[in-house]
Every structure is written in C-alpha cells, then in structure tokens.
Amino acid sequence: MDRKNWNRLGLAAVILLAPGGFILGATLAARKWRERQAEDRKDDD
C-alpha cells in the first residue's frame, strides 16, 4: 500500500473510532460521578 492509502485509512480510523472513545469516556465519567454522588448522600444521612 502506498502512503496515500495509509493516510486515508488512518483518517477513517480516527473519524470512526474517536467518537466511540469520547462516548465511552463520557459514559465512564458519568458513572463515576453518579457513584460519588451516591456515596456523598449516604454520608449525609
């Protein structure tokens, strides 16, 4: 494969995989935040 094809393949991978990574990261962050909120509520009671 020549360099142009590798560049296109890399660009396609970034376009397809990066949004999934952002969604996964945001989901994990939200889950961790909810767990922390639940722990704070338990401590208040």
N, C-alpha and C positions, 0 to 999 in steps of 0.2 A: 504494500500500500504506500502511496506517496504521501507527502506531508499534508497536502490539501485535504485528503480524505481523513487523516488523523485529526486535523483541526476541526473538521465538520463533526466527526464522531465525538470529540471532546466537548464541543459546544452543545451537541444534542444531549449528551450525558448530563451536563450542567443544567440545561433547561428542564430535563425530565426529573432528575434526582434532587436538585436543590430545593424545589418547593416541598417535596416529601420530607426532606430533612428539617425544613422550617416548621412544617406541621407537626412532625414528631417531637421536635424540641419544644414547641409551644405547648403541646399536649402534656409532655412530661413536666414542664414548669408549672402548668396549671394544676396538675395533680399534686405536686409537691406543695404548692401554695395552699390548696384545699386541705391537705393533711395538716399543715402547720396551723391553719385557722381552726381546725377541729381540736387540735391539742391546746390551743390558747383558750378555747371555750371550755374545755374540761378543767383547765387550771383555774378559770374564773369561778366555776361552780363550787 
